[in-house]
Amino acid sequence: MPPRFSDRGQVGIDATGPSMRPLSPTPLTRYNHSRARIFTALLADRARKWTVAELAEAVPEASTDAARTTLYLLLADRLVHQSPGHRRMTFHLTEDGAEILHHVLRQWRTASPDPRRTTRLARTNNNPK
């Protein structure tokens, strides 16, 4: 069964376990090359604690702004937690977050052999300029 978000778009836990609804199109589920590389880096070392600067350095394809935006979106959806006791904001991936990011990456891979091409075609069709 695919991972799900709660009614607020966030992963939640209740007495029966994770209370989630189907993934719906959010900025995190729409393909973006930088975001895909960020998700891959986060999944490669699930226990690592990341700052925005460390994530941007580890993923050269992503700007610092892209890394910051992605981490804040992940934080809002409770897919990462802020690690206390650090001078800079530091985040780590949650178990639910790892499951959902893995699922999103798998969806992107099966949706199109090259999701960037699909995105370019959609932009071209929607905006012929």
N, C-alpha and C positions, 0 to 999 in steps of 0.2 A: 504494500500500500504506500502511495507517495506521501511525503511529508505534507503537513497542513499548517496553516496559520490560524490563530484564534479569531474570534469575531472582530477584534480590534486590529487585526492584521499582525498580531504578535503571538509568539509561541507562549502558551500558558500551561500550567500544571494544575490539575484538580485532583480529587480523591481517586479518580480512576486512571490517572496518568496524564500525558499530554492532551490538552484539549485544543484541537486544531481544526481549521477548515481548509478546503482546497486552496492551493496556491493560486492567487489571482494576479493579473498583470500589475506589477508594482515596478518602481525603478529598479529594484533588485532582480526581478525576473526577466526584464528586457535585456536582450543581448547587447553587450558593449565589450569591445576587445580588451580595454583596460580592466574592466570589472571582472572579466573571465580570468585574466592573469592574476588579479588580486585574490579571487576566490581560490585559484589553484595554489597560490603561495600560502594562504591561510590553511588550506587542507594539507599541504605538504608537511607542515609542522604544527599539528593541532594543539599541542601543549604550550607553544611559544606565546610569550606576552609581547605585543606589538605596540609601538608608538606610530603615529602617522609618518614621521620621518623615516623610521626603520622600514615600514611597509613600502613607502615610495622608493627607497633605495633598493629594496629587494626586487621590486618590479619596475624596471626601467621604462617599460611601455606606459606606465601610469604616472601622471603628474602628482605632485603633492596634493593639489586640490582634489583630484580624482580619488586618491587614497583617503583623504579626510572625509569627503562626501560619502564614500562607500562605508567607511567605518562608522560614521554617524547614522547612516541608514540601517546598518546591521545592529547598532546599539538600540535604535528606536524599536526594532523588531525583536529585540532581546536574543539575537543570534550571537552576539558577543557580550561579554560583561566587562565593565570597567574594573581594572585591578587596583585595589586600594594600596596605599603605602608607597606610591611612586610620585615623584615630583611632577613629571609630565604625565598627561593622560595616557594610560596604558590599557590595552584591551586584550582579552583572550577569547578564543572561540568556545562556545558552549557545545555540549554534546548534540543538542537539537540543532544548533547552528551548523555543525559539521554535516549532519544528516541532510539538512535542507540545501546547503551549498552544493553538496555532492549530487543531490537530485537535480538541482537547477543546471549544473554543468552537464549532467547526463542528458537532460531535456534539450539543451542547446546543441549537443553533439548529434542527437538523433533527429532533430528538427531539420537540419540542413548540414550537408557535408562542410559547407563554409558559411556559417551564420553571418559573417561580415558581408558576403555577397548578397544575401537576402536583405539585409538592412539597407545596403546601397540601392538595390532594386526598388525597395519600398519607398525610399526617399525620392528616387528618380520618378517613380510613378505618381507620387503625391505632389511633387513639386517639379514640373517639367523644366524649370529654368536652369 
